[in-house]
Amino acid sequence: MTSHSFPHTVHVSQHPCLQAKLSQLRSKNTNARETKALVHEIALIVGCEALAKGLQTVSSGTDESPLGYTYTTSTIHPSHISLVPILRSGLGMVDAISLLLPFPVPIHHLGLFREPTTLQPVEYYNNLPYHSSPPADDHLAILVDPIIATGGTAVAAIQTLREWGVSRIILIAVLGSEEGVKRAAAEWEEGVELWVGGVDNRLDAKGMICPGVGDVGDRLFLTKGK
């Protein structure tokens, strides 16, 4: 495995099962149903690692067990959390992260596509509730996107969430390029933690990761991009 030099805010999973699943996801022979399952399963593993570090356990009161014993209940901190998938492919990670959290959280969608000539991100959809700003000191955004290629889309999403007013961001991805991960990490160093399943060294002329996993959105939804 190639070693990479990243800031302390970047975490690349070393989980053997994840690496095996990522290898399966890379294959051109993996169909849409298998792709959906693998993205979900990798998101579960990376999500477990990210939330174990990014959340805290706090007492929340008491309850009674089926045998009548009183026990102290636990929940997570912070309690103000938003889940933000980047459309389209980020939708493939929503169920996994939602399953990990102990209570439902708002899901706000960001639509960003990469302009094919300049490779710059273009926003086409944003349903963040700007009429209701998040608490300044206690709001976590969990940003999910399977791929961090050039890093432009991740940077644009981080900027948007920061302008909305979140206090910090956990960015969870299946795969990133070395260049893209470093670019995203540098955007808001004190406010963002990046967790990725794997990192490849190179981008091609179209800004696709090599060897990568292809266009995850097209693979999930059986479509062909522009």
Salt bridges, closest charged atoms under 4 A:
GLU41 OE1 - LYS21 NZ 2.78
ASP138 OD1 - HIS77 NE2 3.95
GLU178 OE1 - HIS4 ND1 3.48
GLU178 OE2 - LYS182 NZ 3.26
GLU190 OE2 - ARG162 NH2 3.59
GLU193 OE1 - HIS11 NE2 2.53
ASP200 OD2 - ARG26 NH1 2.81
ASP215 OD1 - ARG88 NH2 3.90
ASP218 OD1 - ARG88 NH2 2.72
